[in-house]
């Protein structure tokens, strides 16, 4: 990530040569590793820049912030909302502090991007289908299969008859025999798994509603009755899916909470009963 990919870092870079020497050192420290600064106390920032703590405060005030905390909050927002979500900007010798900050900042940026681009009408329709379904079945392979199993646990707690299938043979059988008033949630980042698409085609022929969590324009998106698009440019050649998996988990959390709210007092009573049973086992 370059300094100019964030408006705040671009501003610091532009102002750098006009700053007093001590504040210039603070600017250099921030521009070199902006992600690590966010979680560091002022004493450490000052020590690494080779200046006094008041110099760090004066630098923040020169940029229009009251102090280090308001500056770090602005820096966090700037990095999260402008960072390219699909770029793994981690060097082979990346310090652990920078590694943690970069990975988490990418995740934050992706969730913010998904939230801002969410189709609320599609979300409302999906929650309505799930709240009225006689049964919920989830299909997914690989990392998406793990997401499906996590969602199964969520909907199970809500009292919904639910199953997650990660084996192609099983979800093909499911698509052929699932009740007509059931709903399928299909999860796939690429949206191009042939086995998954074949099963969904069977369900589509039977007019079973399909909620698709995938990228726009994929074959899965075209088969889905309701599309919850997750547009994440993720390189999975080296790293296993992280951003898409995290976003799918978050969207399924939203769906589960939406279904729970639709259940009203009866749903709250059911969750209370579950909590009572679990507390007795702790």
C-alpha positions in Angstrom: 0.0 0.0 0.0 1.4 3.4 -1.0 1.1 6.6 1.0 -1.1 8.1 -1.7 -3.7 5.3 -1.4 -5.0 7.0 1.7 -6.1 10.6 1.7 -4.6 11.3 5.1 -1.3 9.7 4.2 -1.2 11.6 1.0 -1.7 14.8 3.0 1.1 14.0 5.4 3.4 13.2 2.4 2.5 16.6 0.8 3.1 18.5 4.1 6.3 16.6 5.0 8.8 19.1 3.6 7.2 22.0 5.3 7.2 20.5 8.8 9.8 21.4 11.5 12.6 18.8 11.7 11.1 17.0 14.8 7.6 16.8 13.3 9.1 15.7 10.0 10.5 12.7 11.8 7.1 11.9 13.1 5.7 12.1 9.6 8.4 9.8 8.3 7.6 7.2 11.0 3.9 7.3 10.2 4.4 7.1 6.4 6.8 4.2 6.8 4.5 2.0 8.8 1.1 3.6 9.2 -0.6 0.3 10.3 1.6 -0.1 13.4 1.2 3.5 14.6 -2.5 2.9 15.1 -2.0 0.5 18.0 1.1 2.1 19.6 1.2 4.4 22.6 2.6 7.9 22.1 5.8 7.0 24.0 6.6 4.3 21.5 5.8 6.4 18.5 8.1 9.1 19.8 10.9 6.7 20.7 10.8 5.1 17.2 10.7 8.5 15.5 13.6 9.8 17.7 11.6 12.8 19.1 9.8 13.8 22.3 6.2 13.1 23.0 5.3 16.8 22.7 6.6 16.7 19.2 4.2 14.0 18.3 1.3 16.0 19.8 2.4 19.1 17.9 2.5 17.1 14.7 -1.1 15.9 15.2 -2.3 19.4 16.1 -0.6 20.9 13.0 -2.8 18.6 10.9 -5.9 19.8 12.8 -6.4 17.1 15.4 -6.6 17.7 19.2 -4.1 15.0 20.0 -2.7 11.6 19.2 -6.0 9.7 19.9 -8.1 11.7 17.4 -5.3 11.5 14.9 -5.1 7.7 15.2 -8.9 7.4 14.8 -8.7 9.4 11.6 -5.8 7.3 10.4 -7.7 4.1 11.1 -10.7 5.3 9.1 -8.6 6.5 6.2 -6.7 3.2 5.9 -9.9 1.1 6.3 -12.0 2.9 3.7 -9.3 3.3 1.0 -7.1 0.2 1.3 -7.4 -2.1 -1.7 -9.1 -5.2 -0.2 -7.6 -7.7 -2.5 -3.9 -6.8 -2.0 -1.9 -8.8 0.5 0.8 -6.1 1.1 2.9 -8.2 3.5 6.6 -8.6 3.1 8.4 -11.9 3.8 10.2 -10.3 6.7 7.1 -8.4 7.9 7.3 -7.5 11.7 4.5 -9.3 13.6 3.0 -6.0 14.7 2.7 -4.9 11.0 1.5 -8.3 9.9 -1.4 -8.3 12.4 -2.3 -4.7 11.6 -2.3 -5.2 7.8 -4.4 -8.4 7.8 -7.0 -7.0 10.2 -7.1 -3.6 8.4 -7.9 -5.5 5.1 -10.6 -7.4 6.8 -12.1 -4.2 8.3 -11.9 -2.5 4.9 -13.7 -5.4 3.2 -16.5 -5.5 5.8 -17.0 -1.7 5.4 -17.1 -2.0 1.6 -19.6 -4.9 1.8 -21.8 -2.9 4.2 -21.8 0.2 2.0 -22.7 -1.8 -1.1 -25.3 -4.1 0.5 -28.6 -4.5 -1.4 -31.1 -3.9 1.4 -34.1 -5.0 -0.7 -32.4 -8.3 -1.5 -31.5 -8.7 2.2 -35.1 -8.0 3.3 -36.3 -10.6 0.8 -33.8 -13.2 1.9 -34.8 -12.7 5.6 -38.5 -13.1 4.6 -37.8 -16.3 2.8 -35.8 -17.8 5.6 -38.3 -16.7 8.3 -41.1 -18.5 6.5 -39.2 -21.6 5.4 -40.2 -25.0 6.6 -36.5 -26.0 6.3 -33.2 -24.3 5.5 -30.4 -26.1 3.7 -26.9 -24.7 3.0 -24.6 -25.8 0.2 -20.9 -25.0 0.0 -17.5 -26.5 -0.8 -14.1 -26.0 0.8 -13.9 -22.8 2.8 -17.5 -22.1 1.9 -18.4 -25.4 3.3 -17.0 -24.3 6.7 -19.1 -21.1 6.4 -22.2 -23.3 5.7 -21.6 -25.4 8.8 -21.1 -22.3 10.9 -24.5 -20.9 9.6 -26.1 -24.3 10.3 -25.2 -23.9 14.0 -26.7 -20.3 14.0 -30.1 -21.3 12.5 -30.2 -24.4 14.6 -30.2 -22.3 17.7 -33.1 -20.3 16.3 -35.2 -23.5 16.1 -35.1 -23.8 12.3 -34.8 -27.3 10.8 -31.5 -26.8 9.1 -28.7 -28.8 7.4 -25.4 -28.0 5.8 -24.1 -30.1 2.9 -20.5 -29.9 1.7 -20.5 -33.2 -0.3 -21.7 -32.9 -3.9 -23.6 -36.1 -3.8 -25.5 -35.0 -0.6 -26.5 -31.6 -1.9 -27.6 -33.2 -5.2 -29.9 -35.5 -3.2 -31.1 -32.6 -1.1 -32.0 -30.6 -4.2 -34.1 -33.5 -5.5 -36.1 -34.1 -2.3 -36.1 -30.8 -0.4 -39.7 -29.7 0.5 -41.1 -27.0 -1.9 -41.5 -24.5 1.0 -37.9 -24.9 2.0 -35.0 -22.5 1.2 -31.5 -23.1 0.0 -28.5 -20.9 0.8 -25.7 -21.4 -1.7 -22.3 -20.1 -0.7 -19.4 -19.7 -3.2 -16.9 -16.9 -3.8 -16.2 -17.9 -7.4 -19.8 -19.0 -8.0 -18.5 -21.5 -10.6 -18.2 -24.9 -8.9 -19.8 -27.3 -11.4 -21.1 -29.7 -8.8 -22.7 -26.9 -6.8 -24.3 -25.4 -10.0 -25.6 -28.8 -11.0 -27.4 -29.3 -7.7 -28.8 -25.8 -7.8 -30.1 -26.4 -11.3 -32.1 -29.3 -10.0 -33.5 -27.1 -7.2 -34.3 -24.3 -9.7 -36.3 -26.7 -11.8 -38.4 -27.6 -8.8 -38.8 -23.8 -8.1 -37.1 -24.0 -4.7 -36.0 -20.5 -3.6 -32.2 -20.1 -3.7 -30.3 -17.4 -1.8 -26.9 -17.0 -3.4 -23.8 -15.5 -1.6 -21.4 -14.9 -4.4 -19.7 -12.3 -6.6 -21.9 -10.4 -9.2 -22.3 -12.0 -12.6 -21.3 -15.5 -11.7 -23.2 -18.6 -12.8 -24.4 -19.0 -9.2 -25.7 -15.4 -9.2 -27.7 -16.1 -12.3 -29.3 -19.2 -10.7 -30.1 -17.6 -7.4 -33.6 -16.3 -6.6 -32.1 -13.7 -4.3 -28.5 -12.5 -4.7 -26.4 -11.2 -1.9 -23.4 -10.0 -3.8 -20.0 -10.1 -2.1 -17.6 -8.3 -4.5 -14.1 -9.2 -3.1 -11.1 -9.2 -5.3 -9.2 -11.9 -3.5 -6.1 -13.7 -4.6 -6.5 -17.4 -3.5 -3.5 -18.7 -5.4 -1.2 -18.4 -2.4 -3.6 -17.7 0.5 -6.7 -19.6 1.4 -9.9 -17.5 1.1 -9.9 -15.1 4.0 -11.8 -11.9 3.0 -14.7 -13.7 1.2 -15.0 -16.2 4.0 -15.2 -13.4 6.6 -17.7 -11.5 4.6 -19.9 -14.5 4.0 -19.8 -15.2 7.8 -20.9 -11.6 8.5 -23.7 -11.7 6.0 -25.0 -14.9 7.4 -24.9 -13.3 10.9 -27.1 -10.5 9.5 -29.5 -13.1 8.1 -29.7 -15.0 11.3 -30.3 -11.9 13.4 -33.0 -10.8 11.0 -34.7 -14.2 11.2 -34.5 -14.1 15.0 -36.1 -10.6 15.1 -38.9 -11.9 12.8 -39.6 -14.6 15.4 -40.5 -12.0 18.0 -41.2 -13.0 21.6 -41.3 -16.7 20.7 -37.8 -16.5 19.3 -36.5 -14.8 22.3 -38.1 -17.4 24.6 -36.5 -20.2 22.6 -33.0 -18.5 22.8 -33.6 -18.1 26.5 -34.3 -21.8 26.9 -31.2 -22.7 25.0 -29.1 -20.4 27.3 -30.6 -22.0 30.4 -29.7 -25.5 29.1 -26.2 -24.5 28.2 -25.6 -22.7 31.5 -26.5 -25.8 33.4 -23.6 -27.6 31.7 -20.9 -25.0 32.5 
